[in-house]
Amino acid sequence: MQENKVDYFKKFRRNLQLFRIAGGYSVTEFADKIGTKQHRIHDLEYGKHGKGVPKADELFKIATAFGVTPEDIVFKDADVVLS
């Protein structure tokens, strides 16, 4: 069970970065868009210091910013969603 959680966190981190870059946002710009700090986006994208797990409200803000569902960001491959 633990192994699946790690896979979803990796997928989330990868998807967040791909969606952000595809949307043309720098880390700072995207942080401003969803109302958080630049270092928080960095933590979410790289999973640093055990801070890479999004809170529910963060996940919804991120999904809304990209016009997708939270499930798209966590469970699907960004390549598929973006095409």
Buried (B, 14 or more C-beta within 10 A) or exposed (E): EEEEEEEEBEBBBBBBBBBBEEBEBEBEEBBBBBEBEBEBBBBBBEBEEEEBBBEEEBBBBBBEBBEBBBEBBBEBEBEEBBE
